[in-house]
Amino acid sequence: MAKESTRNGWRIACALIMSTMGVLHLIDPGWFAKAVPDYLPNHLPIAIISGLAEIAGGVGLLVPLFRKSAAMGLIILYVAIFPANIHMALHPQQWVQPQWTFILWLRLPFQLLFIWIAWWVGGLAPLASPQK
C-alpha cells in the first residue's frame, strides 16, 4: 500500500508541475515561442498548444478515467518538445548567463526521467507484486 501512496504523491506533484507550466505558457507564450526551433513555423501557436497539452496532461493524471491517456499524452509531449530543449541549449544567450549554459545541456537527459515519471504515475507501469 505504501508504494501506491508514493505513486499518488508523485502523481499529484507531476500534475501540479505540468499544469503550472501550461498556465505559464498561456501567460507569456512569446517567451516559450522563442524555444521553438527555427525550422518550425507558427512559433506562438505551438507554444500555446503545448501549454494547453501540459494542462490537459496534468489534470488528466488526476482523473482515473483519463490517467493512462494523459500519461501517454505527456510522454508524447516530452518527446515532441525535446527539439525545443536542444534549441535552447544551442542558443543559450536567449535563456541564461554564459556561466549557466551547462544547465541547458545538463537538463536534456532529464527528459528520460520525465518520461519514466509520466509512465509510472499514469499507471502504465505496474506496481511490484508483494514477495511471498
C-alpha positions in Angstrom: 0.0 0.0 0.0 2.9 2.3 0.7 4.0 2.1 -2.9 0.6 3.2 -4.2 0.6 6.2 -1.8 4.1 7.1 -3.0 2.9 6.9 -6.6 -0.1 9.1 -5.7 2.1 11.7 -4.2 4.3 11.8 -7.3 1.2 11.9 -9.5 -0.1 15.0 -7.7 3.3 16.6 -7.9 3.6 15.9 -11.6 0.0 17.1 -12.2 0.8 20.4 -10.4 4.1 21.0 -12.2 2.7 20.2 -15.6 -0.5 22.3 -15.1 1.6 25.2 -13.7 4.0 25.1 -16.7 1.0 25.0 -19.0 -0.5 28.1 -17.4 2.9 29.8 -17.7 2.8 29.0 -21.5 -0.6 30.8 -21.7 0.5 33.8 -19.6 3.7 34.5 -21.6 3.5 32.5 -24.8 6.1 34.7 -26.5 8.8 33.7 -24.1 8.1 30.0 -24.8 7.7 30.6 -28.5 11.4 31.6 -28.6 12.3 28.0 -27.7 10.6 26.6 -30.8 13.3 25.7 -33.4 13.5 28.0 -36.4 12.7 25.2 -38.8 9.1 25.0 -37.4 6.5 27.6 -38.5 4.0 29.3 -36.2 6.0 29.5 -33.0 3.3 31.3 -31.0 0.5 28.8 -31.7 3.0 25.9 -31.0 3.8 27.5 -27.6 0.1 27.9 -26.8 -0.9 24.4 -27.9 2.0 22.9 -25.9 0.8 24.8 -22.9 -2.8 23.5 -23.3 -1.4 20.0 -23.7 0.5 20.4 -20.5 -2.6 21.5 -18.6 -4.6 18.7 -20.1 -2.0 16.1 -19.2 -1.6 17.4 -15.7 -5.3 17.5 -15.0 -5.8 14.1 -16.7 -3.4 12.4 -14.4 -5.7 13.2 -11.5 -8.8 11.7 -13.2 -8.7 7.9 -13.0 -10.7 7.5 -16.3 -8.2 9.6 -18.2 -5.0 8.8 -16.3 -3.4 6.4 -18.7 -4.3 8.5 -21.7 -2.9 11.6 -20.0 0.3 9.8 -19.2 0.7 8.7 -22.9 0.0 12.2 -24.0 2.6 13.6 -21.7 5.2 11.1 -22.9 4.4 12.1 -26.5 4.7 15.8 -25.4 8.1 15.3 -23.8 9.4 13.7 -27.0 7.8 16.4 -29.1 9.3 19.3 -27.1 12.8 17.8 -27.0 13.9 19.7 -30.1 12.9 22.9 -28.3 15.2 21.9 -25.4 18.0 21.3 -27.8 17.3 24.6 -29.4 17.6 26.3 -26.1 20.9 24.6 -25.4 22.3 25.6 -28.8 21.2 29.3 -28.2 21.9 29.8 -24.5 22.2 33.6 -24.8 18.4 33.9 -25.0 17.9 32.0 -21.8 20.8 32.1 -19.3 24.0 34.0 -18.5 27.1 32.4 -20.1 28.3 30.7 -16.9 24.9 28.8 -16.7 24.9 27.4 -20.2 25.8 24.0 -18.9 22.4 23.7 -17.2 20.6 23.8 -20.5 22.7 20.8 -21.6 22.5 19.1 -18.3 18.7 19.1 -18.3 18.4 17.2 -21.7 18.9 13.7 -20.2 16.2 14.6 -17.6 13.6 14.2 -20.4 14.1 10.5 -20.0 13.3 10.8 -16.3 10.2 12.9 -17.0 9.0 10.2 -19.5 9.6 7.5 -16.8 7.7 9.5 -14.2 4.7 10.0 -16.5 4.7 6.3 -17.3 4.8 5.4 -13.6 2.4 7.9 -12.2 0.0 7.3 -15.1 -0.4 3.7 -14.1 1.3 2.4 -17.2 4.0 0.7 -15.0 2.6 -1.9 -12.7 3.5 -1.8 -9.0 5.7 -4.7 -8.0 3.8 -7.6 -6.6 4.4 -8.5 -2.9 7.1 -11.1 -2.3 5.9 -14.4 -0.8 
